Amino acid sequence: MDEKSQSDALDAVEEANLIHDLENRSAPYIPRAKKIGTLVRKLMVSRGISDEQSAMMTQEQWRIAAGPALAQYTTPGNISRGILYVAVSDNLVLQELHFSKQKILSSLKAALPDFKIRDLKFRIQ
């Protein structure tokens, strides 16, 4: 056998081995994407904040920020995308809240930095 045919034979064996290795290799592990809500919940639990605790913290800080006069006619709700939704009893309270919105928002941002509240939305119940 001449050198060229020996070289071709070796190349063919190497190619066959490479194909065999590629075909029998297991697929690389790719973790599945997780839902953002699951990750946020885990983060809150790791920091000691459950949904119930976060709601209680929000309500307490709302009472402090809004003051007792306004707090008795309002109920803070969910925080979604940095917006705290607040249920309001009537138009008069709604108007007062709009006048005090920036002061209340600043107070909440300082008291609850992990909640990343960036705005308040008021709704009449």
Protein Blocks (a to p, Z undefined) as FASTA:
>chain_A
ZZklmmmmmmmmmmmmmmmmmmmpccddddddddfklmmmmmmmmnopafklmmmmmmmm
mmmmnopklmmmgccdddeehiacdddfblklmmmmmmmmmmmmmmmmmmmmmnopabdc
dddZZ
